[in-house]
C-alpha cells in the first residue's frame, strides 16, 4: 500500500497477488475514518474507488501532473515519489506496487522532459497570484495580504506576492513557530 497526500487529495493505492488479499473499498474507508476519528458514513460519498488498469492509468496521470488542479504542477511528481519512498521504507510495498510506481515515475519524468508541460514553473500559488489576483488588483504594494498556512505552498505564495510588490503580509498558521519562521525568512 502507498498513501499519497497532495495539497488537495489523499489517495490510497493497494495491490495484492490475490483479489481476496487486497483491502476492499470499505476497508480503506474505515481505515481513513478511524485514522481521522470520523464516522465512515460521513466520508463514504466523498471517496471513489478505481481498480485494475483504471487505477494504474490514474496513477500515471497523477504522477505526470496531468490530473492536477494546475496541469504541469511541478510538485506533484515529488509528492508521488516521496509517498512511494516512504511506503518502501516502511516495508508496505510489494512487487506489484513497486513495479507500478517505478513505471509511473519513469513515465512522469519522460512527460516532464519530452514535452513542454513543465517549461514554465506552474503551481497553484503561481496561478492564484499571477492569473487570479492580478485580474482583481492592479497592484499589491498597497494591499494588506493574509497567507493562511506556513508550508511549502504558503512559502511559494509569499514569494509570488513579494515578486508582485506585496510587502504588508501577515502569515497565520496553527503552528505559531512555523508561521514566525516563514515570516522571518521573508
N, C-alpha and C positions, 0 to 999 in steps of 0.2 A: 504494500500500500504506500502511496505517496500523497501527502496533503499539500496542496498548492494554495497559498494565500496571496492574493494581489490586493491592490487598493480597492477593488470593487467586487471581489468574489472569493469564495473558498470552494475548491474542488477537491474531491477525494477520488483518487484513481486506485483501483484494486485489480488484481489479476490472480488467477489460480489455475493450476493444471486441470482441475476437475470443477465442473459447474457447482457442485454441492459444497465445495470448499470456499468459494468466494462469498464475501458478505453480501447479503441481499440489500435492496434499496431500503427496506425497513431497518435493517441492522445499522446502516450508515445514518439514517435519520435519528435513530435512538442514540447512537454514539454522539452525534453533534448536539442533540438536545441535552443529554446528560452532561456533556462537557461544558455547555453554556448555561446549565441549570434552568432550562425552559422546558415546557411541555412539548412533546413531539408533534402534537396536532397544531401547535402554534406555528411551526416552521414547515410542516409537510408540504403545503401548497406552494411554498417558495422554492422548493428543491426540484430538480429534474434529474432524470437518470438517462444515461447513454450507455450502450453496451456494444461489445464487439468492434467491428470496423468503424461504426459511428463514433465510438469513444476515442478510438485511435486517431481518426480524422480530426476530431475536436482538439485533441492534444496537439497535433501538428499545427492546426490553425492558431491555437493559443500561443504555442512556443514561437511561432513566426510573427506574432503580433498582428495577425490578420483577423482576430476575433477580440479586439480590444476596443475600449471606449475611443481611443485615438489610434487609428491604424498606423503601424510602424513604430509604436511606442517602444523605445529602446530598453526600458526597464523590465519588460515582461520576460525576455529571454533569460536575464539574470535571475529573476524570481523563479522561473521554471527550473533552471539549473540548480539554484540553491535548495529548492524543495526536494529535488531528486538526490542531491548530495547528502542532505540531512537524513532522508529516508534510508539511503545506503549506509550511512554511518550508524544509524540505529538498527541496521540489520532487517529492515522491513521490506526491502526489495528482493525479488526473486528473479529468475531468468527471464520470465515474460516481461515484467515491469522494467527490468534493466534493458532489455532489447528495444522495447518500445520507446523509452525515454532517450536512450542513446540515438536512435534513429530520428526522433523528433528534434533533438538538439542539433544534430548534423544538418537536418533539413532547414531548420531555422537559421543557422549560420550561413547556409547557402543562399537563402532568401535575402538575408541582410547584405551579403557580399556581391551577389549576382544581379540584384535588382536595384532600383532607385528608391525603394521604400524607406531606407534609413539615411538618405542623402542629407536631409535636414533634420536636426535634432527635434524630435516630436515627442511631446508628453502632454499630459493633462494640464499641468501648470502653464506650459507654453501656450496651449490653446486658450486656456482660461484668461490669461493676461493679454496675449497678443491678438487673439481673434475675438474674444468676447468683451473683455473690459475696455479695450481700445475703441470698440464700437459705441460704448456708452460715454466714456470720458475722453476728452481731448488730451488731457494731461494728468499726471499723477503727483507732481511736486506740490500741489495744493490740497491733496486729499489725506484724510486720516484712514489708514488701512489696517484692517484686522485680519490676521492669519490665525486660523484655528488649527492647532497641531504643531508638532515640533520634529516630525520625522523627515524622511528624505523628500517627500512631496512638498512639505511646508518649506523646507530649505530651498528647494528649486523655485517655489513660488516667490519667496523673498528675493531670490536672485533676479528673477524676471521683473518683479515690481521695481527693484532698485535700478535695473538696467533701463527702465522706462521713466526714471526720475523720482520714484516714490521714496520719501525719506521718513515720513511720520508713520512708522509701522509698529503695531502692537502685536505681540505673539502670546497666545493663550494655549495652555495645554494642561491635561490632567496631572502631568508630572512637572512641577514648577522648575525643578533643576534643569530639565531638558529645554524648557522654554527660555530660561535665563541664558543657558549655554548658546542657544541659537541666536538670541538677541545680541549677546556679546560678540559673537562671531561676525555679525553684520553691523 
